[in-house]
């Protein structure tokens, strides 16, 4: 689903599905009824009761998510099967899950989405929707989809996950390494997208969803940049790596019964029949991520339209003013000239009257 077949499938779905959200971004909290009203296609678990939209605070309109960095994934050798499955920590009240963004470069995204007439290499399939090129890494277990991650463990990750944000980051790093063989410990930014709360066993379970800056720490990217700089200086040294001749990418290492694939956002937005919490979370976070992109693109369009006719002024966003009615300026000038002439004629009559009186 993550290759060309997934993109073709995503293009068909994007062309037949309404992808525009019509809800306000002012509120960052949703209860069960509000989530049901916004996303009626989702199968909401009975235990769900609260959603916090963290992305509204993490990515305000003035500081949106940057999409200019390519991030790719490829499949490597599978991980050995563990001797014994790790037991779930008792009474864990927190979980951390990870969304890994996969997309081409911004130039490639524009080329395939816009089909510019001056482009020397037009996309063979024509213009495509951005949601078919922007992908998120998901884990497939049979027919179920889920995000990478798992429950918090105090002995391995630290205490007080509700107060110390680094505790759940360590949880996410540990589970991503254990499930897919990805070491995200070098990621310096862990953006919170959402918090989902459930009522389970008489207590509240909180699942926090992160978006790490994995595009800044792709293995082999730094070595390739160093090799390019050395070649520019005339050095004969070359970058020796396992993926020589290929673009730097994260290497996914699956386990028996578990596969990983970057899926187009348009495919993740499709309704699914499963009512499991994992499938619900995949559909919910896909909707939230799509809404965030819609807002960011809309703000860019608004600023571009607002800055038309104002060279160099792209930061302020004044409201668009309607154009003046045709010839309104000329009518105003004519009216002013008419009033001014009438005043002059009246003053001239008064002066002539005074002069006549003085002569008498």
C-alpha positions as CSV (number, residue, x, y, z in Angstrom):
1,X,0.0,0.0,0.0
2,X,2.9,2.3,0.5
3,X,4.3,2.0,-3.1
4,X,2.9,3.1,-6.5
5,X,-0.2,0.9,-6.0
6,X,-0.9,2.8,-2.8
7,X,-0.5,6.1,-4.5
8,X,-2.8,5.1,-7.3
9,X,-5.4,3.9,-4.9
10,X,-5.0,7.1,-2.9
11,X,-5.5,9.3,-6.0
12,X,-8.8,7.6,-6.8
13,X,-10.0,8.0,-3.2
14,X,-8.9,11.6,-3.0
15,X,-10.8,12.4,-6.2
16,X,-14.1,11.0,-4.8
17,X,-13.9,12.0,-1.2
18,X,-14.7,15.4,0.4
19,X,-11.6,16.3,2.2
20,X,-12.4,19.8,3.5
21,X,-13.2,20.4,7.2
22,X,-15.8,22.9,8.3
23,X,-15.1,23.1,12.0
24,X,-13.7,25.9,14.1
25,X,-10.1,25.8,15.2
26,X,-10.7,27.9,18.4
27,X,-11.6,25.0,20.6
28,X,-8.9,22.4,21.5
29,X,-11.2,20.0,23.5
30,X,-13.8,17.5,22.2
31,X,-16.0,15.1,24.1
32,X,-17.6,12.0,22.7
33,X,-20.6,13.8,21.2
34,X,-18.4,16.4,19.5
35,X,-16.1,13.8,18.0
36,X,-19.1,11.9,16.8
37,X,-20.5,15.0,15.2
38,X,-17.2,15.9,13.5
39,X,-16.2,12.4,12.4
40,X,-19.4,10.3,12.0
41,X,-17.4,7.8,9.9
42,X,-15.3,6.7,12.8
43,X,-16.2,3.8,15.1
44,X,-15.7,5.3,18.5
45,X,-14.9,2.8,21.3
46,X,-17.2,2.7,24.3
47,X,-14.4,3.6,26.6
48,X,-13.4,6.8,24.9
49,X,-14.6,10.1,26.5
50,X,-12.1,12.9,25.9
51,X,-9.9,14.4,23.1
52,X,-7.4,17.2,23.5
53,X,-6.2,18.8,20.2
54,X,-2.6,19.5,21.1
55,X,-1.6,20.4,17.5
56,X,-3.6,23.7,17.8
57,X,-1.1,24.8,20.5
58,X,2.0,23.1,19.0
59,X,1.5,24.5,15.5
60,X,-0.2,27.9,15.7
61,X,-0.9,29.7,12.4
62,X,2.2,31.8,12.7
63,X,4.5,28.7,13.2
64,X,3.1,25.9,11.1
65,X,4.6,22.5,10.4
66,X,7.5,22.7,7.9
67,X,7.1,20.4,4.9
68,X,10.3,21.2,3.1
69,X,12.3,18.2,4.2
70,X,12.0,14.8,2.5
71,X,11.8,11.7,4.6
72,X,11.8,8.2,3.1
73,X,11.5,4.7,4.5
74,X,12.6,1.4,3.0
75,X,12.4,-2.2,4.2
76,X,15.5,-3.9,5.6
77,X,16.2,-7.3,7.1
78,X,13.6,-8.6,9.6
79,X,14.3,-8.4,13.3
80,X,14.8,-11.8,15.1
81,X,11.8,-13.0,17.0
82,X,12.2,-12.2,20.8
83,X,12.6,-15.1,23.1
84,X,9.6,-14.1,25.2
85,X,7.2,-11.2,24.7
86,X,7.7,-8.3,27.0
87,X,5.0,-8.3,29.7
88,X,2.7,-5.3,29.8
89,X,3.4,-3.0,32.8
90,X,0.7,-3.4,35.5
91,X,-1.8,-0.6,35.8
92,X,-0.2,1.6,33.2
93,X,-2.2,4.8,32.9
94,X,-0.2,6.4,30.0
95,X,0.8,5.3,26.5
96,X,2.9,7.0,23.8
97,X,2.4,6.6,20.1
98,X,4.4,8.0,17.2
99,X,3.4,9.3,13.8
100,X,6.3,9.2,11.3
101,X,5.9,11.5,8.3
102,X,7.1,10.3,4.9
103,X,7.1,12.6,1.9
104,X,9.2,13.7,-1.1
105,X,11.0,16.9,-1.4
106,X,9.0,20.1,-1.6
107,X,10.1,20.6,-5.3
108,X,8.9,17.1,-6.1
109,X,5.6,17.7,-4.3
110,X,5.0,20.9,-6.3
111,X,5.9,19.2,-9.5
112,X,3.5,16.3,-9.1
113,X,0.7,18.3,-7.5
114,X,0.7,21.4,-9.7
115,X,1.9,20.2,-13.2
116,X,3.5,23.6,-14.0
117,X,3.7,24.4,-17.7
118,X,7.4,25.4,-17.4
119,X,8.3,22.1,-15.8
120,X,10.6,20.1,-18.0
121,X,9.6,16.8,-16.4
122,X,5.8,16.7,-16.0
123,X,4.3,14.0,-13.9
124,X,3.2,11.1,-16.2
125,X,-0.1,10.6,-14.2
126,X,-1.0,14.3,-14.3
127,X,-1.6,16.5,-11.2
128,X,-2.3,14.5,-8.1
129,X,-3.7,15.5,-4.7
130,X,-1.1,16.3,-2.0
131,X,-2.7,13.7,0.4
132,X,-1.6,11.0,-2.0
133,X,2.1,12.0,-1.6
134,X,2.1,12.9,2.1
135,X,2.3,9.5,4.0
136,X,2.4,8.3,7.6
137,X,4.0,5.1,8.8
138,X,1.6,2.6,10.2
139,X,1.9,-0.9,11.6
140,X,-0.2,-3.7,10.1
141,X,-1.2,-6.7,12.2
142,X,-3.4,-8.8,10.0
143,X,-6.3,-6.5,9.0
144,X,-5.7,-4.0,11.8
145,X,-3.8,-0.8,11.5
146,X,-2.1,1.0,14.4
147,X,0.5,3.6,15.2
148,X,3.9,2.7,16.5
149,X,4.1,2.8,20.3
150,X,2.9,1.2,23.5
151,X,2.3,1.6,27.2
152,X,4.5,3.6,29.6
153,X,6.7,1.7,32.1
154,X,8.0,3.6,35.1
155,X,10.9,1.3,35.6
156,X,12.3,1.9,32.1
157,X,11.0,5.3,31.2
158,X,10.9,7.2,34.4
159,X,8.2,8.5,36.8
160,X,5.6,11.2,36.6
161,X,4.7,11.0,32.8
162,X,1.9,13.6,33.4
163,X,4.4,16.2,34.6
164,X,7.7,15.4,32.9
165,X,7.3,15.4,29.1
166,X,10.5,13.5,28.5
167,X,9.1,10.4,30.2
168,X,6.7,9.7,27.4
169,X,9.3,10.6,24.8
170,X,11.5,7.8,26.2
171,X,8.5,5.5,26.0
172,X,8.0,6.3,22.4
173,X,11.7,5.8,21.6
174,X,11.7,2.4,23.4
175,X,8.7,1.1,21.6
176,X,9.8,2.3,18.2
177,X,13.1,0.6,18.6
178,X,11.5,-2.6,19.8
179,X,8.8,-2.8,17.1
180,X,10.5,-1.5,14.0
181,X,14.2,-1.3,14.8
182,X,14.2,2.5,14.4
183,X,16.3,4.5,16.8
184,X,14.6,7.9,17.2
185,X,16.8,9.0,20.2
186,X,18.5,11.5,18.0
187,X,15.3,13.4,17.3
188,X,15.5,16.7,19.1
189,X,11.8,17.8,18.7
190,X,8.8,15.8,19.7
191,X,5.6,17.6,18.7
192,X,2.5,16.7,20.5
193,X,-0.5,16.3,18.2
194,X,-3.3,15.0,20.4
195,X,-4.2,13.3,23.7
196,X,-6.9,10.7,23.8
197,X,-8.4,9.5,27.1
198,X,-10.3,6.3,27.9
199,X,-12.2,5.0,31.0
200,X,-10.8,1.6,31.7
201,X,-10.9,-0.5,34.8
202,X,-12.2,2.3,36.9
203,X,-9.4,4.7,35.9
204,X,-8.4,7.0,33.1
205,X,-5.9,5.9,30.5
206,X,-4.2,8.6,28.4
207,X,-2.6,8.0,25.0
208,X,-0.3,10.8,23.8
209,X,0.5,11.1,20.1
210,X,3.9,12.5,19.0
211,X,5.3,13.7,15.7
212,X,9.1,13.6,15.9
213,X,11.4,15.5,13.5
214,X,12.7,12.2,12.0
215,X,13.5,14.1,8.8
216,X,16.4,15.9,10.5
217,X,18.2,12.7,11.7
218,X,17.9,10.2,8.8
219,X,20.8,7.7,9.1
220,X,23.3,8.3,6.3
221,X,22.1,11.8,5.5
222,X,24.9,13.5,7.3
223,X,27.5,11.2,5.8
224,X,26.1,11.9,2.3
225,X,26.3,15.7,2.9
226,X,29.9,15.3,4.1
227,X,30.8,13.3,1.1
228,X,29.2,15.8,-1.3
229,X,31.2,18.7,0.4
230,X,34.4,16.7,0.0
231,X,33.7,16.0,-3.7
232,X,33.1,19.7,-4.2
233,X,36.5,20.4,-2.8
234,X,38.2,18.0,-5.2
235,X,38.8,15.2,-2.7
236,X,38.8,11.6,-3.9
237,X,37.2,10.3,-0.7
238,X,33.7,8.9,-1.1
239,X,30.9,8.2,1.3
240,X,30.9,4.4,2.0
241,X,27.5,3.4,3.2
242,X,25.1,0.5,2.9
243,X,22.7,2.5,0.8
244,X,25.3,3.9,-1.6
245,X,23.6,5.2,-4.8
246,X,20.2,5.5,-3.0
247,X,18.6,8.4,-1.2
248,X,19.1,8.3,2.6
249,X,16.2,6.6,4.3
250,X,15.1,5.0,7.5
251,X,15.3,1.2,7.4
252,X,12.3,-0.6,8.7
253,X,12.9,-4.1,10.2
254,X,9.6,-6.0,10.7
255,X,8.8,-8.9,12.9
256,X,6.8,-12.1,12.1
257,X,3.2,-11.2,11.7
258,X,3.9,-7.5,11.7
259,X,4.6,-5.3,8.7
260,X,5.3,-1.6,8.4
261,X,4.4,0.7,5.5
262,X,4.0,4.4,4.8
263,X,0.4,4.8,3.7
264,X,-1.0,7.9,1.9
265,X,-3.0,10.2,4.0
266,X,-5.9,9.8,1.6
267,X,-6.0,6.1,2.3
268,X,-5.9,6.6,6.1
269,X,-8.9,8.9,5.8
270,X,-11.1,6.2,4.4
271,X,-13.8,4.7,6.8
272,X,-13.0,1.3,8.3
273,X,-15.3,-1.4,9.7
274,X,-13.1,-2.3,12.7
275,X,-14.2,-0.9,16.0
276,X,-10.9,-1.5,17.8
277,X,-9.2,1.4,19.7
278,X,-6.2,1.1,17.4
279,X,-8.2,1.5,14.2
280,X,-10.1,4.4,15.8
281,X,-6.8,6.2,16.7
282,X,-5.5,5.7,13.2
283,X,-8.6,7.3,11.6
284,X,-8.8,10.1,14.2
285,X,-5.2,11.2,13.9
286,X,-5.4,11.1,10.1
287,X,-8.4,13.5,10.3
288,X,-6.5,15.8,12.7
289,X,-3.4,15.8,10.6
290,X,-5.4,16.5,7.5
291,X,-7.2,19.4,9.2
292,X,-3.9,20.9,10.3
293,X,-2.6,20.8,6.7
294,X,-5.8,22.4,5.4
295,X,-5.5,25.3,7.9
296,X,-1.8,25.8,7.0
297,X,-2.4,25.8,3.2
298,X,-5.5,28.1,3.7
299,X,-3.4,30.6,5.7
300,X,-0.7,30.6,2.9
301,X,-3.4,31.3,0.3
302,X,-4.9,34.1,2.4
303,X,-1.6,35.8,3.0
304,X,-0.7,35.6,-0.7
305,X,-4.0,37.1,-1.7
306,X,-3.8,39.8,1.0
307,X,-0.3,40.7,-0.1
308,X,-1.3,41.3,-3.7
309,X,-0.4,44.8,-4.8
310,X,1.8,45.2,-1.7
311,X,5.4,44.3,-2.7
312,X,7.5,43.2,0.2
313,X,4.6,43.1,2.7
314,X,3.9,39.4,3.3
315,X,3.8,39.1,7.0
316,X,0.7,41.2,7.8
317,X,-2.7,39.9,6.7
318,X,-5.1,42.8,6.4
319,X,-8.6,41.9,5.5
320,X,-9.4,42.0,1.8
321,X,-11.1,45.2,0.8
322,X,-13.7,45.2,-2.0
323,X,-12.8,47.2,-5.1
324,X,-14.4,50.7,-5.3
325,X,-17.4,51.0,-7.7
326,X,-16.5,52.1,-11.2
327,X,-15.9,55.8,-11.8
328,X,-16.7,56.6,-8.1
329,X,-13.6,58.7,-7.9
330,X,-14.5,60.8,-10.9
331,X,-18.0,61.4,-9.6
332,X,-16.6,62.4,-6.3
333,X,-14.2,64.9,-7.9
334,X,-17.0,66.3,-10.1
335,X,-19.3,66.7,-7.1
336,X,-16.5,68.5,-5.1
337,X,-15.8,70.8,-8.0
338,X,-19.5,71.6,-8.3
339,X,-19.8,72.5,-4.7
340,X,-16.6,74.6,-4.8
341,X,-17.9,76.5,-7.8
342,X,-21.2,77.2,-6.2
343,X,-19.5,78.6,-3.1
344,X,-17.3,80.8,-5.3
345,X,-20.3,82.2,-7.2
346,X,-22.1,83.0,-3.9
347,X,-19.1,84.7,-2.5
348,X,-18.7,86.8,-5.7
349,X,-22.3,88.0,-5.5
350,X,-21.8,89.1,-1.9
351,X,-18.6,91.0,-2.8
352,X,-20.3,92.8,-5.7
353,X,-23.2,93.7,-3.5
354,X,-20.9,95.3,-0.9
355,X,-19.0,97.2,-3.6
356,X,-22.3,98.6,-5.0
357,X,-23.4,99.7,-1.5
358,X,-20.1,101.5,-0.9
359,X,-20.4,103.4,-4.1
360,X,-23.9,104.6,-3.3
